[in-house]
């Protein structure tokens, strides 16, 4: 390794691994909090929706707290669509901006925009106002994952990175438990406008803590793998520092990650959105009686996120390479999703017992979270940290497109051909991994060795 070290020094790169202290886990806790707030902010709208059409519509009257039921019902879906379009499109810009500004400044900008936008919902007096507020919320929230993944790349060695991603990504599930409590309390005591102020203000508190944290001063140099990637990328492309987008678009790893997100992101939303409908149509359960079944899915998903993220690191600790450890963990998660094809048969096999089908869906959601923890870690296995947010942003945009396509498939086939829908969902991960392997036969830099991070 001495010749490699010399070449790193010649190019101004460092082989120094992140400091082995608990500071990195404090950063992970901040990422978890930000992700939880992110999902709470986007969920407020659906929680307070029943409160928005109880009295006649009053146009732009700033004293109105409700909207005409017909007007609002006809536009409820449109408001959501505006958010989804803004969120998906902004991914392409957010990742690039964060790579340019750096993690601390870029993340602060993102959460500042979405926190202000969330609180701005409290001033809305029309459907058009909701659409505008949701657009800016989507723009701000698109920066969460590009910034968070970049932060884990900068703070965590390769064998811990997926575990850290799994922990902070579990905030997507934690929001399910916290949002109803906070939103319910705010609306019961102060009205629906207070719900947006409550969640948005949490983002502002997080922003103060983030800006106060000496992120760049405490963070040490690149991990060994990152130093290797920087050296390899510089020698192959002649670029260092801010890498041009054109250079990234020539790399197969960009498309491997984007396809992985495009094929599987929509399946995650299908799991969660379809479960209440499934329990209602097949077992006659309303939301009150389906509560514990849904809670079970979220709890098991959280466990899967952390376990799946830890699995690749455990394999690397046993001597597996970055490539083998990451892909074996992804393969294991992909296999755990396959029983999903049995769900359409559960109603006839267990007509009065929702638990078998619920547990299969829970296993699939847990496997998805474990898959995501490892997939989100692969940009740091393929690209220097200066390009990670850009790659995650491209993948996020692909995930939004893939989600829309899978939603279209579900809408056309779920009632008539449920087996087809569940089969597509079950196979998406295996197909995605096969494509990933074809495009990127080997993760990591050419001269990485097992356990190099901790040697």
Secondary structure by P-SEA (a helix, b strand, c coil): caaaaaaaaaaccccccccccaaaaaaaaaaaaaaaaaaaaaacccccccccccccccccccccccccaaaaaacaaaaaaaaaaaaaaaaaaaaaaaaaacaaaaaaaaaaaaaaaaaaccccccaaaaaaaaaaaaaaacaaaaaaaaaaaacccccaaaaaaaaaaaaaaaaaacaaaaaaaaaacccaaaaaaaaaaaaaaaaaaaaacccccccccccaaaaaaaaaaaaaccccccccaaaaaacaaaaaaaaaaaacaaaaaaaaaaaaaaaaaacccccccaaaaaaaaaaaaaaaaaaaaaaaaaaaaacccaaaaaaaaaaaaaaaaccccccccccccccccaaaaaaaaaaaaaaaaaaaaaaaaccccccccccaaaaaaaaaaaaaaaaaaaaaaaaacccccaaaaaaaaaaaaaaaaaaaaaacccccccccccccccc
